[in-house]
Amino acid sequence: MPLEGLKILDISSWLTGAGATALLADLGADVIKVEHPLMGDATRTMTFTPQEEERGIVALYELANRNKRGIAVARHGIDPPRPISVTELTHPRQGN
């Protein structure tokens, strides 16, 4: 794979960034998607069909975030700065 060994942090929040980093992941890059710890990515809740609603998996989210690992990052407090906590998320297809 042409981009194997390259690590990319995906902090995008809409489809253009998610789509671009999905292509990089398709080419072998290790893409880590950062999501909000409580809400996750906005596309997780964009169901368009009753089947998606029933399965609990949104095709748009699956397409835009394929081949990526995910983390959630929360910053506790605004002032003064505090440590950032990182929680590993699971991808629906990975089954973890």
CNS distance restraints for C-alpha pairs under 8 A (distance, minus, plus):
assign (resid   1 and name CA) (resid  27 and name CA) 5.72 0.50 0.50
assign (resid   1 and name CA) (resid  28 and name CA) 5.14 0.50 0.50
assign (resid   2 and name CA) (resid  27 and name CA) 5.98 0.50 0.50
assign (resid   2 and name CA) (resid  28 and name CA) 6.43 0.50 0.50
assign (resid   3 and name CA) (resid  24 and name CA) 7.32 0.50 0.50
assign (resid   3 and name CA) (resid  27 and name CA) 5.61 0.50 0.50
assign (resid   3 and name CA) (resid  28 and name CA) 4.84 0.50 0.50
assign (resid   3 and name CA) (resid  29 and name CA) 4.89 0.50 0.50
assign (resid   4 and name CA) (resid  27 and name CA) 7.37 0.50 0.50
assign (resid   4 and name CA) (resid  28 and name CA) 4.51 0.50 0.50
assign (resid   4 and name CA) (resid  29 and name CA) 5.10 0.50 0.50
assign (resid   4 and name CA) (resid  30 and name CA) 7.29 0.50 0.50
assign (resid   5 and name CA) (resid  28 and name CA) 7.58 0.50 0.50
assign (resid   5 and name CA) (resid  29 and name CA) 6.30 0.50 0.50
assign (resid   5 and name CA) (resid  30 and name CA) 6.93 0.50 0.50
assign (resid   6 and name CA) (resid  28 and name CA) 7.82 0.50 0.50
assign (resid   6 and name CA) (resid  29 and name CA) 4.97 0.50 0.50
assign (resid   6 and name CA) (resid  30 and name CA) 6.03 0.50 0.50
assign (resid   7 and name CA) (resid  29 and name CA) 5.91 0.50 0.50
assign (resid   7 and name CA) (resid  30 and name CA) 4.71 0.50 0.50
assign (resid   7 and name CA) (resid  31 and name CA) 5.93 0.50 0.50
assign (resid   7 and name CA) (resid  32 and name CA) 7.68 0.50 0.50
assign (resid   8 and name CA) (resid  21 and name CA) 7.94 0.50 0.50
assign (resid   8 and name CA) (resid  29 and name CA) 6.92 0.50 0.50
assign (resid   8 and name CA) (resid  30 and name CA) 6.11 0.50 0.50
assign (resid   8 and name CA) (resid  31 and name CA) 4.71 0.50 0.50
assign (resid   8 and name CA) (resid  32 and name CA) 6.21 0.50 0.50
assign (resid   9 and name CA) (resid  31 and name CA) 5.93 0.50 0.50
assign (resid   9 and name CA) (resid  32 and name CA) 5.00 0.50 0.50
assign (resid   9 and name CA) (resid  33 and name CA) 6.23 0.50 0.50
assign (resid   9 and name CA) (resid  34 and name CA) 7.25 0.50 0.50
assign (resid  10 and name CA) (resid  17 and name CA) 7.65 0.50 0.50
assign (resid  10 and name CA) (resid  18 and name CA) 7.34 0.50 0.50
assign (resid  10 and name CA) (resid  21 and name CA) 6.71 0.50 0.50
assign (resid  10 and name CA) (resid  31 and name CA) 6.57 0.50 0.50
assign (resid  10 and name CA) (resid  32 and name CA) 5.78 0.50 0.50
assign (resid  10 and name CA) (resid  33 and name CA) 4.64 0.50 0.50
assign (resid  10 and name CA) (resid  34 and name CA) 6.03 0.50 0.50
assign (resid  11 and name CA) (resid  33 and name CA) 6.38 0.50 0.50
assign (resid  11 and name CA) (resid  34 and name CA) 5.37 0.50 0.50
assign (resid  11 and name CA) (resid  35 and name CA) 7.52 0.50 0.50
assign (resid  12 and name CA) (resid  17 and name CA) 5.10 0.50 0.50
assign (resid  12 and name CA) (resid  18 and name CA) 6.14 0.50 0.50
assign (resid  12 and name CA) (resid  34 and name CA) 7.95 0.50 0.50
assign (resid  13 and name CA) (resid  17 and name CA) 7.06 0.50 0.50
assign (resid  13 and name CA) (resid  18 and name CA) 7.28 0.50 0.50
assign (resid  13 and name CA) (resid  41 and name CA) 6.87 0.50 0.50
assign (resid  13 and name CA) (resid  42 and name CA) 7.32 0.50 0.50
assign (resid  14 and name CA) (resid  18 and name CA) 6.35 0.50 0.50
assign (resid  14 and name CA) (resid  42 and name CA) 7.74 0.50 0.50
assign (resid  15 and name CA) (resid  19 and name CA) 5.63 0.50 0.50
assign (resid  15 and name CA) (resid  64 and name CA) 6.76 0.50 0.50
assign (resid  16 and name CA) (resid  20 and name CA) 6.18 0.50 0.50
assign (resid  17 and name CA) (resid  21 and name CA) 6.18 0.50 0.50
assign (resid  18 and name CA) (resid  22 and name CA) 6.03 0.50 0.50
assign (resid  18 and name CA) (resid  64 and name CA) 5.33 0.50 0.50
assign (resid  18 and name CA) (resid  65 and name CA) 6.42 0.50 0.50
assign (resid  19 and name CA) (resid  23 and name CA) 6.39 0.50 0.50
assign (resid  19 and name CA) (resid  64 and name CA) 5.13 0.50 0.50
assign (resid  19 and name CA) (resid  65 and name CA) 7.54 0.50 0.50
assign (resid  20 and name CA) (resid  24 and name CA) 6.54 0.50 0.50
assign (resid  21 and name CA) (resid  25 and name CA) 6.16 0.50 0.50
assign (resid  21 and name CA) (resid  31 and name CA) 6.95 0.50 0.50
assign (resid  22 and name CA) (resid  26 and name CA) 6.13 0.50 0.50
assign (resid  22 and name CA) (resid  31 and name CA) 7.88 0.50 0.50
assign (resid  22 and name CA) (resid  64 and name CA) 6.02 0.50 0.50
assign (resid  22 and name CA) (resid  65 and name CA) 5.91 0.50 0.50
assign (resid  22 and name CA) (resid  66 and name CA) 6.12 0.50 0.50
assign (resid  22 and name CA) (resid  67 and name CA) 6.92 0.50 0.50
assign (resid  22 and name CA) (resid  68 and name CA) 7.28 0.50 0.50
assign (resid  23 and name CA) (resid  27 and name CA) 6.40 0.50 0.50
assign (resid  24 and name CA) (resid  28 and name CA) 6.67 0.50 0.50
assign (resid  24 and name CA) (resid  29 and name CA) 5.64 0.50 0.50
assign (resid  24 and name CA) (resid  31 and name CA) 7.59 0.50 0.50
assign (resid  25 and name CA) (resid  29 and name CA) 4.64 0.50 0.50
assign (resid  25 and name CA) (resid  30 and name CA) 6.14 0.50 0.50
assign (resid  25 and name CA) (resid  31 and name CA) 5.82 0.50 0.50
assign (resid  25 and name CA) (resid  66 and name CA) 7.73 0.50 0.50
assign (resid  25 and name CA) (resid  67 and name CA) 5.75 0.50 0.50
assign (resid  25 and name CA) (resid  68 and name CA) 6.59 0.50 0.50
assign (resid  26 and name CA) (resid  67 and name CA) 6.73 0.50 0.50
assign (resid  30 and name CA) (resid  68 and name CA) 7.01 0.50 0.50
assign (resid  30 and name CA) (resid  69 and name CA) 7.79 0.50 0.50
assign (resid  31 and name CA) (resid  67 and name CA) 7.58 0.50 0.50
assign (resid  31 and name CA) (resid  68 and name CA) 5.10 0.50 0.50
assign (resid  31 and name CA) (resid  69 and name CA) 6.29 0.50 0.50
assign (resid  32 and name CA) (resid  68 and name CA) 5.76 0.50 0.50
assign (resid  32 and name CA) (resid  69 and name CA) 4.78 0.50 0.50
assign (resid  32 and name CA) (resid  70 and name CA) 5.35 0.50 0.50
assign (resid  32 and name CA) (resid  71 and name CA) 7.02 0.50 0.50
assign (resid  33 and name CA) (resid  65 and name CA) 7.81 0.50 0.50
assign (resid  33 and name CA) (resid  68 and name CA) 6.46 0.50 0.50
assign (resid  33 and name CA) (resid  69 and name CA) 6.01 0.50 0.50
assign (resid  33 and name CA) (resid  70 and name CA) 4.55 0.50 0.50
assign (resid  33 and name CA) (resid  71 and name CA) 6.18 0.50 0.50
assign (resid  34 and name CA) (resid  70 and name CA) 5.95 0.50 0.50
assign (resid  34 and name CA) (resid  71 and name CA) 5.08 0.50 0.50
assign (resid  34 and name CA) (resid  72 and name CA) 5.49 0.50 0.50
assign (resid  34 and name CA) (resid  73 and name CA) 6.75 0.50 0.50
assign (resid  35 and name CA) (resid  39 and name CA) 7.83 0.50 0.50
assign (resid  35 and name CA) (resid  40 and name CA) 4.95 0.50 0.50
assign (resid  35 and name CA) (resid  41 and name CA) 5.60 0.50 0.50
assign (resid  35 and name CA) (resid  70 and name CA) 7.25 0.50 0.50
assign (resid  35 and name CA) (resid  71 and name CA) 6.21 0.50 0.50
assign (resid  35 and name CA) (resid  72 and name CA) 4.71 0.50 0.50
assign (resid  35 and name CA) (resid  73 and name CA) 6.70 0.50 0.50
assign (resid  36 and name CA) (resid  40 and name CA) 4.67 0.50 0.50
assign (resid  36 and name CA) (resid  41 and name CA) 6.77 0.50 0.50
assign (resid  36 and name CA) (resid  72 and name CA) 5.44 0.50 0.50
assign (resid  36 and name CA) (resid  73 and name CA) 6.31 0.50 0.50
assign (resid  36 and name CA) (resid  74 and name CA) 7.02 0.50 0.50
assign (resid  37 and name CA) (resid  72 and name CA) 4.64 0.50 0.50
assign (resid  37 and name CA) (resid  73 and name CA) 6.00 0.50 0.50
assign (resid  37 and name CA) (resid  74 and name CA) 6.14 0.50 0.50
assign (resid  37 and name CA) (resid  87 and name CA) 7.64 0.50 0.50
assign (resid  40 and name CA) (resid  44 and name CA) 6.99 0.50 0.50
assign (resid  40 and name CA) (resid  72 and name CA) 7.54 0.50 0.50
assign (resid  42 and name CA) (resid  46 and name CA) 7.13 0.50 0.50
assign (resid  43 and name CA) (resid  58 and name CA) 7.41 0.50 0.50
assign (resid  43 and name CA) (resid  60 and name CA) 6.59 0.50 0.50
assign (resid  43 and name CA) (resid  61 and name CA) 5.20 0.50 0.50
assign (resid  44 and name CA) (resid  57 and name CA) 7.45 0.50 0.50
assign (resid  44 and name CA) (resid  58 and name CA) 6.04 0.50 0.50
assign (resid  44 and name CA) (resid  60 and name CA) 7.99 0.50 0.50
assign (resid  44 and name CA) (resid  61 and name CA) 5.60 0.50 0.50
assign (resid  45 and name CA) (resid  58 and name CA) 7.07 0.50 0.50
assign (resid  46 and name CA) (resid  58 and name CA) 6.71 0.50 0.50
assign (resid  46 and name CA) (resid  60 and name CA) 7.65 0.50 0.50
assign (resid  47 and name CA) (resid  52 and name CA) 5.86 0.50 0.50
assign (resid  47 and name CA) (resid  53 and name CA) 5.98 0.50 0.50
assign (resid  47 and name CA) (resid  58 and name CA) 5.76 0.50 0.50
assign (resid  48 and name CA) (resid  52 and name CA) 6.93 0.50 0.50
assign (resid  48 and name CA) (resid  53 and name CA) 7.86 0.50 0.50
assign (resid  49 and name CA) (resid  53 and name CA) 6.52 0.50 0.50
assign (resid  50 and name CA) (resid  54 and name CA) 6.04 0.50 0.50
assign (resid  51 and name CA) (resid  55 and name CA) 6.09 0.50 0.50
assign (resid  52 and name CA) (resid  56 and name CA) 5.76 0.50 0.50
assign (resid  52 and name CA) (resid  57 and name CA) 5.58 0.50 0.50
assign (resid  52 and name CA) (resid  58 and name CA) 5.45 0.50 0.50
assign (resid  52 and name CA) (resid  59 and name CA) 7.18 0.50 0.50
assign (resid  53 and name CA) (resid  57 and name CA) 7.17 0.50 0.50
assign (resid  53 and name CA) (resid  58 and name CA) 7.59 0.50 0.50
assign (resid  57 and name CA) (resid  61 and name CA) 7.79 0.50 0.50
assign (resid  57 and name CA) (resid  62 and name CA) 7.54 0.50 0.50
assign (resid  57 and name CA) (resid  92 and name CA) 7.37 0.50 0.50
assign (resid  58 and name CA) (resid  62 and name CA) 6.33 0.50 0.50
assign (resid  59 and name CA) (resid  63 and name CA) 6.05 0.50 0.50
assign (resid  60 and name CA) (resid  64 and name CA) 6.15 0.50 0.50
assign (resid  61 and name CA) (resid  65 and name CA) 5.94 0.50 0.50
assign (resid  62 and name CA) (resid  66 and name CA) 5.69 0.50 0.50
assign (resid  69 and name CA) (resid  89 and name CA) 7.91 0.50 0.50
assign (resid  69 and name CA) (resid  90 and name CA) 7.71 0.50 0.50
assign (resid  69 and name CA) (resid  91 and name CA) 7.26 0.50 0.50
assign (resid  70 and name CA) (resid  88 and name CA) 6.54 0.50 0.50
assign (resid  70 and name CA) (resid  89 and name CA) 5.32 0.50 0.50
assign (resid  70 and name CA) (resid  90 and name CA) 6.67 0.50 0.50
assign (resid  70 and name CA) (resid  91 and name CA) 7.19 0.50 0.50
assign (resid  71 and name CA) (resid  86 and name CA) 6.65 0.50 0.50
assign (resid  71 and name CA) (resid  87 and name CA) 5.77 0.50 0.50
assign (resid  71 and name CA) (resid  88 and name CA) 4.70 0.50 0.50
assign (resid  71 and name CA) (resid  89 and name CA) 5.12 0.50 0.50
assign (resid  72 and name CA) (resid  86 and name CA) 5.82 0.50 0.50
assign (resid  72 and name CA) (resid  87 and name CA) 5.29 0.50 0.50
assign (resid  72 and name CA) (resid  88 and name CA) 6.48 0.50 0.50
assign (resid  72 and name CA) (resid  89 and name CA) 6.59 0.50 0.50
assign (resid  73 and name CA) (resid  84 and name CA) 6.75 0.50 0.50
assign (resid  73 and name CA) (resid  85 and name CA) 5.95 0.50 0.50
assign (resid  73 and name CA) (resid  86 and name CA) 4.83 0.50 0.50
assign (resid  73 and name CA) (resid  87 and name CA) 6.62 0.50 0.50
assign (resid  74 and name CA) (resid  84 and name CA) 5.95 0.50 0.50
assign (resid  74 and name CA) (resid  85 and name CA) 5.68 0.50 0.50
assign (resid  74 and name CA) (resid  86 and name CA) 6.79 0.50 0.50
assign (resid  75 and name CA) (resid  82 and name CA) 6.96 0.50 0.50
assign (resid  75 and name CA) (resid  83 and name CA) 6.90 0.50 0.50
assign (resid  75 and name CA) (resid  84 and name CA) 4.95 0.50 0.50
assign (resid  75 and name CA) (resid  85 and name CA) 6.77 0.50 0.50
assign (resid  76 and name CA) (resid  81 and name CA) 7.97 0.50 0.50
assign (resid  76 and name CA) (resid  82 and name CA) 6.18 0.50 0.50
assign (resid  76 and name CA) (resid  83 and name CA) 7.26 0.50 0.50
assign (resid  76 and name CA) (resid  84 and name CA) 6.90 0.50 0.50
assign (resid  77 and name CA) (resid  81 and name CA) 6.79 0.50 0.50
assign (resid  77 and name CA) (resid  82 and name CA) 6.63 0.50 0.50
assign (resid  78 and name CA) (resid  82 and name CA) 7.91 0.50 0.50
assign (resid  90 and name CA) (resid  94 and name CA) 6.83 0.50 0.50
assign (resid  90 and name CA) (resid  95 and name CA) 7.22 0.50 0.50
assign (resid  90 and name CA) (resid  96 and name CA) 5.64 0.50 0.50
assign (resid  91 and name CA) (resid  95 and name CA) 6.87 0.50 0.50
assign (resid  91 and name CA) (resid  96 and name CA) 7.28 0.50 0.50
assign (resid  92 and name CA) (resid  96 and name CA) 7.69 0.50 0.50
